[in-house]
């Protein structure tokens, strides 16, 4: 469609305004699509996960150098344990943010999409009441 409209040459002021409006809406759709893609699962790339886990290991090993035989075991366990808890909770938080679509506490649900499907299925003027969801319950595309 864009290739077809790219060849058009609007002449009148109303044609130019309509063409400009169409281009603006197309840009808005592309931006919205990019935002949805960015909000999808797996935003944090694999190399970053590797760096995070290596950094966590290095910090944990570094904390072992603070071990002092003159201090009680409780003090040493508190030092290494607090660092381990902070690093582990940070990695778990990153995993949670990287995988937002899951069941359980804090998981995102497709509420807006389910509402839209209900409206499309209920309204006879839209899609003649024969609207069918284009994907299965896992989000995979259905074959025709």
ZICOR-V897005 format. One line per field, one symbol per residue. ss: DSSP state (~ for helix, > for strand, _ for the rest). phi: phi as a letter, one per 20 degrees, with the letter a starting at -180 (. if undefined). burial: 1 if it has 24 or more other C-alpha atoms within 12 Angstrom, else 0. Layout:
# ZICOR-V897005
ss=???
phi=???
burial=???
This chain:
# ZICOR-V897005
ss=_~~~~~______~~~~~~~~~~~~~~~~~~~~~~~~~~_______~~~~~~~~~~~~~~~~~~~________~~~~~~~~~~~~~~~~~~~~~~~~~~____________~~~~~~~~~~~~____~~~_____>_____>___
phi=.fffffefcfdeffffffffffffffffffffffffffeffmfefggffffffffffffffffffefcffefffffffffffffffffffffffffffcfebfofnfedefffffffffffefffdllmdfcfecefenfffef
burial=000000000000000000000000000000000000000000000000000000000001000000000000000000100001000000100010010000000000000000000000000000000000000000000000
